Amino acid sequence: MIKARQEQGGVIVNIGSIEAILPFKEGLAHYTTSKAGVIALTRDLARSTARGSGSMS
């Protein structure tokens, strides 16, 4: 299934928050951490895809 899907292409859209980079409210550690995780995942996927033949923006 994954191999067939690679030929069709696709798009993944991750939505982060400035809160992950510059926390400004107290008591939102869970929110800040989850948004930072989304940003880290997106960057890692971009690096992994850039090494292959896919595209990532």
TIMARVEX-784219 format. One record per atom (N, C-alpha, C): x, y, z; residue in one letter. Coordinates in steps of 0.001 Angstrom, whole numbers, padded with zeros to 6 digits, always signed. Layout:
<rodrens>
XYZA;...
</rodrens>
This chain:
<rodrens>
+000813-001192+000000M;+000000+000000+000000M;+000862+001263+000000M;+001902+001276+000831I;+002769+002449+000901I;+003494+002653-000425I;+003958+001561-001024K;+004661+001669-002295K;+003747+002248-003374K;+002517+001793-003432A;+001556+002315-004406A;+001246+003775-004126A;+001196+004153-002887R;+000882+005530-002511R;+002014+006478-002894R;+003255+006018-002883Q;+004389+006859-003243Q;+004288+007337-004685Q;+003752+006520-005545E;+003609+006902-006944E;+002535+007963-007132E;+001537+007988-006268Q;+000455+008959-006379Q;+000810+010294-005747Q;+001658+010291-004775G;+002008+011528-004071G;+000977+011863-003014G;+001183+012965-002351G;+000264+013385-001304G;+000821+014586-000562G;+000053+015063+000363V;+000434+016250+001121V;+000112+016019+002591V;+001043+016411+003445I;+000820+016392+004886I;+000951+017828+005367I;-000051+018311+006078V;-000027+019670+006607V;-000028+019586+008131V;+001022+020101+008740N;+001117+020144+010196N;+000958+021587+010641N;+000174+021788+011667I;-000055+023138+012179I;+000587+023254+013555I;+001569+024118+013648G;+002252+024346+014912G;+001765+025641+015545G;+002581+026191+016410S;+002200+027416+017108S;+003453+028154+017544S;+003380+029457+017586I;+004487+030258+018096I;+004750+029917+019562I;+003745+029404+020226E;+003873+029002+021635E;+004967+027944+021813E;+005202+027128+020791A;+006234+026089+020885A;+007635+026687+020873A;+007785+027819+020228I;+009094+028451+020103I;+009309+029504+021183I;+008257+030239+021488L;+008342+031326+022455L;+007145+031251+023414L;+007252+030382+024444P;+006131+030246+025383P;+005834+031565+026105P;+004577+031945+026171F;+004230+033207+026816F;+003161+033069+027889F;+002572+031907+028025K;+001586+031707+029089K;+002071+030603+030025K;+001801+030797+031288E;+002155+029780+032283E;+001079+028704+032314E;+001474+027516+032698G;+000524+026418+032855G;+000134+025724+031558G;+000878+025970+030492L;+000565+025332+029216L;+001690+024405+028755L;+002356+023783+029701A;+003488+022917+029359A;+003063+021798+028415A;+001898+021223+028645H;+001421+020132+027783H;+001176+020629+026360H;+000629+021809+026203Y;+000342+022385+024887Y;+001644+022752+024161Y;+002535+023426+024889T;+003814+023841+024318T;+004620+022639+023866T;+004646+021595+024687T;+005401+020388+024357T;+004827+019685+023135T;+003515+019600+023044S;+002909+018920+021896S;+003145+019704+020602S;+003080+021024+020651K;+003333+021830+019455K;+004804+021751+019051K;+005709+021708+020019A;+007130+021541+019712A;+007367+020180+019058A;+006633+019171+019497G;+006724+017842+018883G;+006267+017848+017432G;+005211+018592+017139V;+004716+018716+015763V;+005783+019371+014884V;+006414+020418+015393I;+007464+021099+014637I;+008647+020162+014400I;+009063+019417+015423A;+010177+018485+015292A;+009849+017379+014286A;+008637+016856+014335L;+008215+015820+013399L;+008238+016351+011968L;+007740+017548+011763T;+007718+018151+010434T;+009125+018341+009894T;+010018+018822+010721R;+011410+019017+010286R;+012071+017698+009942R;+011833+016675+010753D;+012425+015369+010489D;+011882+014771+009191D;+010573+014895+008972L;+009992+014401+007719L;+010562+015151+006519L;+010760+016440+006666A;+011326+017236+005575A;+012741+016776+005251A;+013540+016533+006282R;+014911+016058+006051R;+014914+014680+005413R;+014073+013791+005900S;+013999+012436+005362S;+013543+012452+003908S;+012566+013269+003596T;+012029+013338+002249T;+013011+014022+001309T;+013743+015001+001808A;+014700+015723+000972A;+015819+014792+000498A;+016134+013786+001261R;+017169+012830+000873R;+016691+011915-000256R;+015386+011713-000326G;+014807+010844-001348G;+014418+011636-002580G;+013434+011118-003263S;+013013+011775-004508S;+011734+012577-004333S;+011172+012597-003131G;+009918+013322-002892G;+010156+014802-002718G;+009076+015527-002507S;+009216+016951-002252S;+008482+017305-000966S;+008974+018326-000303M;+008386+018748+000961M;+008538+020243+001052M;+007459+020938+001382S;+007565+022377+001557S;+006912+022808+002838S;
</rodrens>
